[in-house]
Each structure stands twice: as structure tokens, then as C-alpha cells.
Amino acid sequence: MPTTDEDRPVVRQDRVALVCGGSRGIGLATATRLRASGRKVAVLSRSGGAPGDFLSVRCDLTEAANVDAAVREVEDRLGPVEVMVANAGITDDALLARTSEASFRALVEGNLLSAYHAARRVVPGMTDRGWGRLVFVSSVAATVGVAGQSGYAAAKAALIGLARSLAREVAPHSVTVNVVLPGFVETELTRRVPERVRAGIRAHVPLGRFGDSREVAATVDFLVGEHAGYITGALVPVDGGQGMGW
């Protein structure tokens, strides 16, 4: 049966998008891609600065009051947040036996609690309006495990449970929640990894190369669009096949 105009979703590309942790790397690439698609983009980060002319707001995402104030500023200046990308995260690699409790707590707060605060703040508005898109940026480490990243992997794996549970809660309101799992992506941080370590990681990537942050951004851009409205609770790897296992 042919598709009619009435069957097609109303495409609005000018929606307000909030990128948490958007001042560099994957977050900045995502903010840039979403804006290129026509969205009104705001960026939250600890520094409060992002290259270009984004609305950039300083925010400690591990503090609920900070998140409330930052989102309020975004909404006052751009309008209701309809798209949220939880990309903020930190790393502190060490074997578990050498990982302090303070370090482990910091990893959970920086990678999990920050996403919880952001989602909790924007979800009520999305459900009230009957439309919304949330994407949580996890990591291939969450599913395959990486030696020396037990705290980081645990927090990123917890994001999956958070996202899938939330997806069930908000689905009746036409709000979707999905998870992107990047592999080793070329960023300012990953370029600091010693070449011998990089070579070892590359050897386990079926495509034989590292990812580009723009490839992750393109995936997020699709998931937050109108045409992805029947995708929710999905785990989408962008890892060159690394997550298939060794």
C-alpha cells in the first residue's frame, strides 16, 4: 500500500538539542552535526566553553542544582529541550587492586550520575509535550570489558540499564531512549595513549582502524531524528566491530 503524506512523520529539524559534555571530542562533533541538521544546540560542560558560537553553559553535571540552573538557562534562551545527548564522562585507568574508592566514586559520578541528573531534569517536559529523544553515550568497554577500566566500564554499563529502564517508562509518551557505544575513537584524549597500546587495540578492531568522532555524531543525529521514532532501548555500537569479541 503506497505511503501517503498523512503517514509520514512531521519533520522538524529546528528542535532544541542539549549536548552534555559537548566542548570537545565526540560531544563537540555531535553538537556540530546537530546544528548542521538545523537544530538549535546548547552545550553543557565544566569549562562552559565550546569552540564556535554555540550557546555554551558552564555546568557541573554531578551536581543536581547545577544541572537545574543550566537547563533553565538553556530553556529561557532557546526554548524547551526536546533532544538530549548525555555524553559527559571521565576516565581514570588503573587495575582494580590499585583503584581507590575515591577514584571509583568519581567515575560513577562523572559517567552515570551526570546522565541521571540531565535525564531527570529534561524528561518531564518531554513527556508532557509528547515527544522527545534521549541518547546516552556509553562505550564498547561496557560490553566487552577492558583491563584497567573496571570503574569506567562499570559506570558505562550502568548507563545501559538506566537507558533501557527509562525507555520503558517514557515510551507511552513518544519519547525514545537509546544508547550509542563508541569504540576507540580518535580524540584529544585517546591520542595521548602510547602507540604500542594503540597498536594492540587496533589489532582487535575488525575494520583495522580507529573511529572518527563524526561517525559517532552521525549515528546520534539519526537516532534523535523524527524518522527514528520506532527505535528505543537500542544499543548501537560504533566500534568497527570491536564489540563482537576477540
Beta strands, then each sheet from edge to edge (+ up, - down):
strand 1: 16-20
strand 2: 40-45
strand 3: 55-58
strand 4: 83-86
strand 5: 132-137
strand 6: 175-182
strand 7: 185-186
strand 8: 211-212
strand 9: 235-238
sheet 1: 3+ 2+ 1+ 4+ 5+ 6+ 9+
sheet 2: 7+ 8+
end
